[in-house]
Amino acid sequence: MLGLGSALARDPDPLLRDLTPPFSRIYSPASAAGAGDDAEVTWVHNDGLGQARLFEYEDDKVWAVTNRIFALQALGITLEPDPEAWAARFAISWFPLDLTGYKRVRLVAPGTRIRISEHAIEHSTHDVISDWVHPPARSRDDCLDLALESLRAFFGETMQSWDQPSVGLSGGWDSRALVSVLRNLDTDFSLRVRGNPGRYDVMISTELSRIADLHVRVKNEGGYPPEDEAGLRRSLGQALVWQGGHMSIPKHKTFLARKNYLDGGVVNVMGQHGGFGKADFAVKTKAHELRPDQYEEALVKVVLKATPPFTRRAMQERVRDLIVESYRAADRYGLEGLARLHFYFMHEYTRRWASATLSSQPGLVIAPFLNPDFIRACYGYPLAEIPAKPFHSHVTRALAPDWADVIYEDQATEDDVASGRLKPVKLKRRKRRVHDDDTWKLERAHKKYSGSRYWTTVGHSLVREAFEVGGIWTTFFDPDEARRHWQEQPGKVSPDAIAIAHVLPSVLGG
């Protein structure tokens, strides 16, 4: 690690080009022999994509950098919510660009190196993204092979440092490709899938494990929110302290709901970021039906789809501008057409939403699809053909041909269950006693509990308190419109957002 720190301090570019995000590094040559004149200098680095969550604060008197926003309060810094940033966060599910939700706090830019001495704080940035999105010309087959070998090489290096990682195997494309690679390596791992027995994910995962003679653990317990208002308030507050509002919105209310601490976690292999090889935003926008000059507006509509309808009109316009600005960031790298949509997935969705989701977990998350050669392979392939998922198909057919023809979750229907192609999973489960006042616990095939019923029972008093007290949330949400939606559709229209925004000031106040 000392050698890595020294190399990054000398010339970060060669390392940043090939090191897989996320990572950040704080290094002081004083810890190395022969430091010389640099002994009193400290260096801070992040990865080439800026995937590592480093937050920088600066005012007239204080400069600080941290990976936990609320840690700034230990320095006596007052965190002040930024209404525009929170409006965006609840509209699109993440804080866009370099916004963090708090004034004077910003996310450190990709490829940043900070030199800290007693005399100055100096920033420099090192662009390696251009190298990733403008790879050398390759044939289709060469791109496919590069992607496969990048995953094999990634696991070949990381498996030297683990004992038995926990690996997700769902019914989706991403996890199947990754486990296909692991099946061909000399390493031990355990499989898991989360969900009710009636979910397609669970049924498909179970079938895949049967074919490969592997065991998959079905995680069906947990994931429930607290059973009383005090517990709900506690979970929301502790989630805000832990991630500053950046973690998944629904998971705020389940955070530490059944225990009082975070354990050390596990080595967790996930299929996050696999959208590189599936052209997720090209698919969501139906880009194949559009002209390139229509992509931007189509993307805006897709990203804003879940905006709380009671968001103030001026805030909706501001959020729209932020999305456009983040989409046009691709122009700095000379990208056009579909490449801009793919760039939005990487530079915005992956860098902001996915990084926040993964950072909320204890333990070590390993996400192989973010390795630079996989990105280069995707940008070297004909972009219009990527929605057909050629990379995932190639990896699975090459390394796990016995899985290649098993149905995927996005292809499954109830007819597959009726015909026996998908078989329901039987689990031994504890019976949950459901009383008249907690019918929110009644399960459905694809959901553990009813969110709307939860908010009209357990969470009702907290939402009512928000309506009575007002506060910061009314600067970006219209309280009259919020009440109207609550009355017309109780518990169904963004209650989590209202509750989180209502609790935020009390958490900031200690």
C-alpha positions as CSV (number, residue, x, y, z in Angstrom):
1,M,0.0,0.0,0.0
2,L,2.9,2.4,0.7
3,G,4.2,1.6,-2.8
4,L,0.8,2.4,-4.3
5,G,0.6,5.7,-2.4
6,S,4.1,6.7,-3.6
7,A,3.3,5.8,-7.2
8,L,0.0,7.7,-7.2
9,A,1.8,10.8,-5.8
10,R,4.5,10.6,-8.5
11,D,2.3,10.0,-11.6
12,P,-1.3,8.8,-11.1
13,D,-2.3,8.5,-14.8
14,P,-0.9,5.1,-15.6
15,L,-2.5,3.6,-12.5
16,L,-5.8,5.4,-12.8
17,R,-6.2,4.1,-16.4
18,D,-6.3,0.5,-15.3
19,L,-7.3,0.4,-11.6
20,T,-11.0,-0.6,-11.2
21,P,-13.1,2.0,-9.3
22,P,-14.0,2.6,-6.6
23,F,-11.0,3.4,-4.5
24,S,-9.6,6.4,-2.5
25,R,-6.2,6.7,-0.9
26,I,-4.8,9.0,1.8
27,Y,-1.0,8.8,1.8
28,S,1.7,10.6,3.7
29,P,5.4,10.0,2.7
30,A,6.3,10.5,6.3
31,S,5.2,6.9,6.7
32,A,7.8,5.7,4.2
33,A,11.5,5.5,4.5
34,G,13.5,8.2,2.8
35,A,10.6,10.6,2.5
36,G,12.8,13.7,2.4
37,D,11.3,17.1,1.6
38,D,7.8,15.5,1.1
39,A,7.6,14.2,4.7
40,E,5.2,16.9,5.8
41,V,2.9,16.5,2.7
42,T,-0.3,14.4,2.6
43,W,-1.8,13.2,-0.6
44,V,-5.5,12.4,-1.2
45,H,-6.5,10.5,-4.4
46,N,-9.7,9.0,-5.8
47,D,-10.3,6.7,-8.7
48,G,-10.6,7.7,-12.4
49,L,-14.4,7.7,-12.4
50,G,-14.9,9.4,-9.0
51,Q,-16.8,6.4,-7.8
52,A,-15.2,6.5,-4.4
53,R,-17.4,8.7,-2.2
54,L,-15.1,11.5,-1.1
55,F,-16.8,14.7,0.0
56,E,-15.0,18.0,0.2
57,Y,-16.1,20.9,2.5
58,E,-14.8,24.4,2.3
59,D,-15.8,27.8,3.8
60,D,-13.8,30.9,4.8
61,K,-12.1,29.1,7.7
62,V,-12.2,25.4,7.3
63,W,-11.3,22.8,4.6
64,A,-12.0,19.1,5.1
65,V,-12.4,15.9,3.1
66,T,-14.3,12.8,4.3
67,N,-16.1,9.7,3.1
68,R,-19.0,10.3,5.6
69,I,-20.8,13.6,5.4
70,F,-22.0,13.6,9.0
71,A,-18.5,13.2,10.2
72,L,-18.0,16.8,9.3
73,Q,-20.0,17.7,12.4
74,A,-17.2,16.4,14.6
75,L,-15.2,19.4,13.4
76,G,-17.9,21.8,14.5
77,I,-19.2,22.2,10.9
78,T,-22.9,23.0,10.6
79,L,-24.4,21.0,7.7
80,E,-27.0,23.1,5.9
81,P,-29.4,21.3,3.6
82,D,-29.5,22.5,-0.1
83,P,-33.2,22.5,-1.1
84,E,-32.4,22.2,-4.9
85,A,-30.2,19.2,-4.3
86,W,-32.9,17.4,-2.2
87,A,-35.5,18.2,-4.8
88,A,-33.3,16.4,-7.3
89,R,-32.6,13.6,-5.0
90,F,-36.2,12.7,-4.4
91,A,-37.1,13.2,-8.1
92,I,-34.4,11.0,-9.7
93,S,-33.3,8.9,-6.7
94,W,-29.8,10.4,-6.4
95,F,-27.9,13.6,-6.0
96,P,-26.7,14.6,-9.5
97,L,-23.4,16.0,-10.7
98,D,-21.3,16.9,-7.7
99,L,-24.2,17.8,-5.4
100,T,-24.4,16.2,-2.0
101,G,-27.5,17.6,-0.4
102,Y,-25.6,20.1,1.7
103,K,-24.3,23.6,1.0
104,R,-20.5,24.0,0.7
105,V,-20.1,20.2,0.5
106,R,-19.4,18.7,-3.0
107,L,-18.4,15.3,-4.3
108,V,-14.7,15.2,-5.3
109,A,-14.3,15.1,-9.1
110,P,-13.1,12.0,-11.0
111,G,-9.3,11.4,-11.1
112,T,-8.6,14.1,-8.4
113,R,-5.3,14.4,-6.6
114,I,-5.1,16.7,-3.6
115,R,-1.7,17.8,-2.1
116,I,-2.0,19.0,1.4
117,S,0.8,20.9,3.1
118,E,1.1,23.5,5.9
119,H,1.3,26.1,3.1
120,A,-1.5,25.2,0.7
121,I,-4.1,22.7,-0.5
122,E,-3.5,22.0,-4.2
123,H,-5.9,20.2,-6.6
124,S,-5.1,18.5,-9.8
125,T,-7.3,16.3,-12.0
126,H,-6.2,13.4,-14.2
127,D,-8.5,12.4,-17.0
128,V,-8.6,8.7,-17.8
129,I,-12.2,8.5,-18.8
130,S,-11.3,9.7,-22.3
131,D,-9.1,6.6,-22.6
132,W,-12.0,4.4,-21.5
133,V,-14.6,5.8,-23.9
134,H,-12.3,6.1,-26.9
135,P,-10.7,2.7,-27.0
136,P,-8.6,1.4,-30.0
137,A,-10.6,-0.1,-32.8
138,R,-11.5,-3.8,-32.4
139,S,-13.7,-6.3,-34.1
140,R,-16.9,-7.4,-32.5
141,D,-15.4,-10.7,-31.5
142,D,-12.3,-9.0,-30.0
143,C,-14.5,-6.8,-27.9
144,L,-16.5,-9.7,-26.6
145,D,-13.3,-11.6,-25.7
146,L,-11.8,-8.5,-24.1
147,A,-14.9,-8.2,-21.9
148,L,-14.8,-11.9,-20.9
149,E,-11.0,-11.8,-20.2
150,S,-11.4,-8.6,-18.1
151,L,-13.8,-10.4,-15.8
152,R,-11.7,-13.5,-15.6
153,A,-8.6,-11.4,-14.8
154,F,-10.5,-9.3,-12.3
155,F,-11.6,-12.4,-10.4
156,G,-8.2,-14.0,-10.8
157,E,-6.6,-11.1,-8.9
158,T,-9.3,-10.5,-6.2
159,M,-9.8,-14.2,-5.3
160,Q,-6.2,-14.3,-3.9
161,S,-7.4,-12.1,-1.0
162,W,-10.7,-13.7,-0.1
163,D,-11.8,-17.0,1.6
164,Q,-15.4,-17.5,0.6
165,P,-17.2,-14.4,-0.8
166,S,-21.0,-14.2,-0.8
167,V,-22.2,-14.0,-4.4
168,G,-25.6,-12.9,-5.6
169,L,-27.3,-15.1,-8.2
170,S,-30.6,-13.7,-9.2
171,G,-32.7,-14.3,-12.4
172,G,-31.0,-11.4,-14.1
173,W,-28.3,-11.2,-16.7
174,D,-25.5,-9.6,-14.7
175,S,-25.2,-12.1,-11.8
176,R,-25.4,-15.1,-14.2
177,A,-22.5,-13.8,-16.2
178,L,-20.4,-13.2,-13.1
179,V,-21.1,-16.6,-11.5
180,S,-20.4,-18.2,-14.9
181,V,-16.8,-16.8,-14.6
182,L,-16.5,-18.0,-11.0
183,R,-17.6,-21.5,-11.9
184,N,-14.5,-21.7,-14.1
185,L,-12.0,-20.6,-11.5
186,D,-10.4,-22.5,-8.6
187,T,-12.1,-20.5,-5.8
188,D,-14.7,-21.2,-3.2
189,F,-17.9,-19.0,-2.9
190,S,-21.4,-19.2,-1.6
191,L,-24.5,-18.2,-3.5
192,R,-27.5,-16.2,-2.3
193,V,-30.8,-14.8,-3.7
194,R,-33.2,-12.5,-2.0
195,G,-36.9,-12.6,-2.2
196,N,-40.1,-14.5,-1.6
197,P,-40.4,-18.0,-3.0
198,G,-42.9,-16.8,-5.6
199,R,-40.6,-14.4,-7.2
200,Y,-39.2,-15.2,-10.6
201,D,-35.7,-14.3,-9.4
202,V,-35.9,-17.0,-6.7
203,M,-37.3,-19.7,-9.0
204,I,-34.7,-19.0,-11.7
205,S,-31.8,-18.8,-9.2
206,T,-32.8,-22.1,-7.7
207,E,-33.0,-23.8,-11.1
208,L,-29.5,-22.5,-12.1
209,S,-28.0,-23.8,-8.8
210,R,-29.6,-27.2,-9.4
211,I,-28.1,-27.4,-12.9
212,A,-24.7,-26.5,-11.6
213,D,-25.0,-28.7,-8.5
214,L,-24.5,-25.6,-6.3
215,H,-26.4,-24.6,-3.2
216,V,-28.1,-21.2,-3.1
217,R,-29.4,-19.6,0.1
218,V,-32.8,-18.0,-0.3
219,K,-32.8,-14.9,1.9
220,N,-36.4,-14.3,2.8
221,E,-36.2,-13.1,6.3
222,G,-35.5,-9.5,7.3
223,G,-36.1,-6.4,5.2
224,Y,-39.1,-5.4,7.3
225,P,-39.4,-1.8,8.7
226,P,-40.0,-1.1,12.4
227,E,-43.3,-2.0,14.0
228,D,-43.9,1.3,15.8
229,E,-43.4,5.1,15.1
230,A,-40.5,5.4,17.5
231,G,-38.6,2.7,15.7
232,L,-39.4,4.2,12.3
233,R,-38.1,7.6,13.4
234,R,-34.9,5.9,14.7
235,S,-34.3,4.0,11.5
236,L,-34.7,7.1,9.3
237,G,-32.5,9.1,11.6
238,Q,-29.7,6.5,11.8
239,A,-29.8,6.0,8.0
240,L,-29.3,9.8,7.5
241,V,-26.4,9.8,9.9
242,W,-24.8,6.8,8.2
243,Q,-25.1,8.0,4.6
244,G,-26.3,11.6,4.7
245,G,-29.5,10.8,2.7
246,H,-27.6,9.1,-0.1
247,M,-28.7,5.5,0.4
248,S,-31.8,4.0,-1.3
249,I,-34.9,5.9,-0.3
250,P,-37.0,2.8,0.7
251,K,-34.1,1.4,2.7
252,H,-34.0,4.3,5.1
253,K,-37.0,2.9,7.0
254,T,-35.6,-0.6,7.2
255,F,-32.1,0.5,8.3
256,L,-31.1,-1.3,11.6
257,A,-34.8,-2.0,12.1
258,R,-34.0,-5.4,13.8
259,K,-30.7,-4.7,15.4
260,N,-28.7,-1.9,17.1
261,Y,-25.5,-2.1,15.2
262,L,-23.8,-2.7,11.9
263,D,-21.7,-5.8,11.8
264,G,-18.5,-6.1,9.7
265,G,-20.3,-7.4,6.7
266,V,-18.9,-9.8,4.2
267,V,-17.0,-9.9,0.9
268,N,-20.0,-9.3,-1.3
269,V,-19.7,-10.0,-5.1
270,M,-22.5,-8.1,-7.0
271,G,-23.6,-7.6,-10.6
272,Q,-23.8,-3.8,-10.2
273,H,-22.9,-1.7,-13.2
274,G,-23.7,-4.5,-15.7
275,G,-25.8,-1.9,-17.5
276,F,-22.6,-1.0,-19.4
277,G,-23.0,-4.2,-21.4
278,K,-26.8,-3.9,-21.8
279,A,-27.2,-0.2,-22.8
280,D,-29.7,0.3,-20.0
281,F,-30.6,3.9,-20.8
282,A,-30.7,3.3,-24.6
283,V,-33.3,0.6,-23.7
284,K,-35.3,2.7,-21.2
285,T,-35.5,5.6,-23.6
286,K,-36.4,3.4,-26.6
287,A,-33.5,5.1,-28.5
288,H,-33.9,2.7,-31.4
289,E,-37.2,4.5,-32.2
290,L,-35.7,8.0,-32.0
291,R,-33.3,10.4,-33.8
292,P,-30.2,11.3,-31.8
293,D,-31.5,14.8,-31.3
294,Q,-34.4,13.3,-29.4
295,Y,-32.3,11.3,-26.9
296,E,-32.0,14.2,-24.4
297,E,-35.7,14.8,-24.0
298,A,-36.4,11.1,-23.8
299,L,-33.8,10.7,-21.1
300,V,-35.2,13.6,-19.1
301,K,-38.7,12.0,-19.2
302,V,-37.4,8.6,-18.1
303,V,-35.3,10.0,-15.3
304,L,-38.0,12.2,-14.0
305,K,-40.7,9.5,-14.1
306,A,-40.7,9.0,-10.3
307,T,-40.8,12.7,-9.3
308,P,-43.1,13.3,-6.4
309,P,-46.1,15.1,-8.0
310,F,-46.1,17.7,-5.2
311,T,-42.6,18.9,-6.0
312,R,-42.8,22.7,-6.5
313,R,-42.9,23.8,-10.1
314,A,-39.8,25.9,-9.9
315,M,-37.9,23.0,-8.3
316,Q,-39.1,20.7,-11.1
317,E,-37.6,23.0,-13.7
318,R,-34.3,23.3,-11.8
319,V,-34.1,19.5,-11.5
320,R,-34.7,19.2,-15.3
321,D,-31.8,21.6,-15.9
322,L,-29.6,19.5,-13.7
323,I,-30.4,16.3,-15.7
324,V,-29.7,18.1,-19.0
325,E,-26.4,19.4,-17.6
326,S,-25.3,16.0,-16.5
327,Y,-26.3,14.5,-19.8
328,R,-24.3,17.1,-21.7
329,A,-21.2,16.3,-19.7
330,A,-20.6,13.7,-22.4
331,D,-19.7,16.6,-24.7
332,R,-16.5,17.2,-22.8
333,Y,-15.3,13.8,-24.1
334,G,-16.4,14.3,-27.7
335,L,-19.2,11.7,-27.5
336,E,-22.2,11.8,-29.7
337,G,-25.4,9.8,-30.3
338,L,-25.9,6.6,-28.3
339,A,-22.5,7.1,-26.7
340,R,-24.0,10.0,-24.7
341,L,-26.7,7.8,-23.3
342,H,-24.1,5.2,-22.3
343,F,-21.9,7.9,-20.8
344,Y,-24.9,9.1,-18.7
345,F,-25.2,5.5,-17.3
346,M,-21.5,5.5,-16.3
347,H,-20.8,9.1,-15.2
348,E,-24.1,9.9,-13.6
349,Y,-26.2,6.8,-12.7
350,T,-23.2,4.5,-11.8
351,R,-21.1,7.3,-10.2
352,R,-23.9,8.7,-8.1
353,W,-26.8,6.3,-7.6
354,A,-24.9,3.0,-7.6
355,S,-22.0,4.2,-5.6
356,A,-24.4,5.4,-2.9
357,T,-26.2,2.1,-2.8
358,L,-23.0,0.1,-2.4
359,S,-21.5,2.5,0.1
360,S,-24.4,1.9,2.5
361,Q,-23.4,-1.7,3.0
362,P,-20.9,-2.8,5.6
363,G,-18.2,-5.1,4.5
364,L,-16.5,-5.1,1.1
365,V,-18.5,-4.9,-2.1
366,I,-16.9,-6.2,-5.3
367,A,-18.4,-5.1,-8.6
368,P,-16.4,-6.5,-11.5
369,F,-18.3,-4.9,-14.3
370,L,-16.7,-1.5,-13.5
371,N,-13.2,-2.7,-14.6
372,P,-11.8,-0.4,-17.3
373,D,-11.3,-3.1,-19.9
374,F,-15.0,-4.0,-19.7
375,I,-15.9,-0.4,-20.3
376,R,-13.4,-0.2,-23.2
377,A,-15.0,-3.3,-24.7
378,C,-18.5,-1.8,-24.5
379,Y,-17.4,1.5,-26.1
380,G,-15.6,-0.4,-28.8
381,Y,-18.6,-2.5,-29.8
382,P,-21.3,-1.2,-32.2
383,L,-23.4,0.7,-29.6
384,A,-26.8,0.1,-31.4
385,E,-26.3,-3.7,-30.9
386,I,-25.6,-3.6,-27.2
387,P,-29.3,-3.8,-26.1
388,A,-29.3,-7.4,-27.3
389,K,-26.8,-8.1,-24.4
390,P,-24.0,-9.7,-26.5
391,F,-21.5,-9.4,-23.7
392,H,-23.5,-11.2,-21.1
393,S,-24.6,-13.9,-23.6
394,H,-21.0,-14.4,-24.7
395,V,-19.7,-14.9,-21.2
396,T,-22.4,-17.3,-20.2
397,R,-22.3,-19.4,-23.4
398,A,-18.5,-19.6,-23.3
399,L,-18.1,-20.5,-19.6
400,A,-21.5,-22.0,-18.5
401,P,-23.2,-23.3,-21.6
402,D,-25.6,-25.4,-19.4
403,W,-27.0,-22.1,-18.2
404,A,-27.3,-20.4,-21.6
405,D,-30.8,-21.4,-22.4
406,V,-32.3,-21.0,-19.0
407,I,-34.9,-18.2,-19.0
408,Y,-34.1,-14.8,-17.5
409,E,-36.2,-12.8,-15.1
410,D,-37.2,-10.2,-17.7
411,Q,-38.4,-12.9,-20.0
412,A,-40.5,-14.9,-17.4
413,T,-44.3,-14.9,-17.3
414,E,-46.9,-16.7,-15.3
415,D,-47.3,-19.1,-18.2
416,D,-43.8,-20.3,-17.4
417,V,-44.9,-21.2,-13.9
418,A,-48.2,-22.8,-15.1
419,S,-46.3,-24.9,-17.6
420,G,-43.7,-26.1,-15.1
421,R,-40.8,-24.4,-16.8
422,L,-40.4,-22.4,-13.6
423,K,-41.0,-24.3,-10.4
424,P,-42.1,-22.6,-7.2
425,V,-39.6,-22.8,-4.3
426,K,-40.7,-24.3,-1.0
427,L,-39.2,-23.0,2.1
428,K,-39.6,-23.7,5.8
429,R,-40.8,-20.4,7.2
430,R,-41.9,-19.1,10.5
431,K,-45.5,-18.2,10.6
432,R,-46.0,-14.4,11.2
433,R,-48.9,-13.5,13.4
434,V,-50.9,-10.7,11.8
435,H,-53.3,-8.7,13.9
436,D,-56.0,-6.4,12.7
437,D,-53.8,-3.3,13.2
438,D,-50.8,-4.5,11.3
439,T,-52.2,-5.9,8.0
440,W,-49.3,-4.2,6.3
441,K,-47.4,-7.4,7.0
442,L,-49.6,-9.4,4.6
443,E,-47.3,-10.7,1.9
444,R,-47.8,-10.8,-1.8
445,A,-45.9,-13.0,-4.3
446,H,-43.4,-10.2,-5.1
447,K,-43.5,-8.0,-2.0
448,K,-42.9,-8.8,1.7
449,Y,-45.3,-6.2,2.9
450,S,-47.6,-3.4,1.8
451,G,-45.8,-0.1,1.8
452,S,-49.0,2.0,1.5
453,R,-50.6,0.2,4.4
454,Y,-47.4,0.6,6.5
455,W,-47.5,4.4,6.0
456,T,-51.2,4.6,6.9
457,T,-50.7,2.6,10.1
458,V,-47.2,2.7,11.6
459,G,-46.0,5.8,9.7
460,H,-49.2,7.8,9.8
461,S,-48.4,9.9,12.9
462,L,-44.9,10.8,11.5
463,V,-46.4,12.0,8.2
464,R,-49.2,13.9,10.0
465,E,-46.5,15.6,12.1
466,A,-44.7,16.7,9.0
467,F,-47.9,18.3,7.7
468,E,-48.5,20.1,11.0
469,V,-44.9,21.3,11.6
470,G,-43.7,22.1,8.0
471,G,-40.0,22.9,7.8
472,I,-37.3,22.4,5.2
473,W,-39.3,19.9,3.2
474,T,-41.8,22.6,2.3
475,T,-39.1,24.5,0.4
476,F,-39.0,21.9,-2.4
477,F,-42.4,20.2,-1.8
478,D,-45.7,22.0,-1.9
479,P,-47.4,21.1,1.4
480,D,-50.9,21.7,0.2
481,E,-50.4,19.4,-2.8
482,A,-48.7,16.8,-0.6
483,R,-51.8,16.8,1.8
484,R,-54.1,16.5,-1.2
485,H,-52.3,13.5,-2.6
486,W,-52.2,11.9,0.9
487,Q,-56.0,12.4,1.3
488,E,-56.8,11.0,-2.2
489,Q,-54.3,8.1,-2.1
490,P,-53.2,7.5,1.5
491,G,-49.7,6.1,1.8
492,K,-49.2,5.7,-1.9
493,V,-47.5,8.9,-3.1
494,S,-43.9,9.3,-2.0
495,P,-44.5,9.1,1.8
496,D,-40.9,8.0,2.4
497,A,-39.6,11.3,0.8
498,I,-41.8,13.4,3.1
499,A,-40.8,11.5,6.2
500,I,-37.1,11.5,5.4
501,A,-37.1,15.2,4.6
502,H,-39.1,15.9,7.8
503,V,-36.7,14.0,10.1
504,L,-33.6,15.5,8.5
505,P,-33.5,18.8,10.5
506,S,-33.8,17.1,13.8
507,V,-31.0,14.7,12.9
508,L,-28.8,17.6,11.9
509,G,-29.6,19.3,15.2
510,G,-28.3,16.3,17.1
